[in-house]
């Protein structure tokens, strides 16, 4: 089952909250996160962009760029 863009955004937000809530391990005084927060945030931003594009397409809004014909 493929997830919708909104479901993907929700999953990334859940992962981000889990990491921020302290899902980590400590070795020799160093705390290491099991997940990479920067990667999670980048994934969330990507899916938020996709969701915004999907919503704009449904609303009939332009995609943000257009092509010019100079002939």
ABEGO torsion letter per residue (X at the ends): XBBBAAAAAAAAAAAAAAAAAGBBBBBGGBBBBABBAAAAAAAAAAAAAAAAAAAAAAAGBBAGBBBBBAX
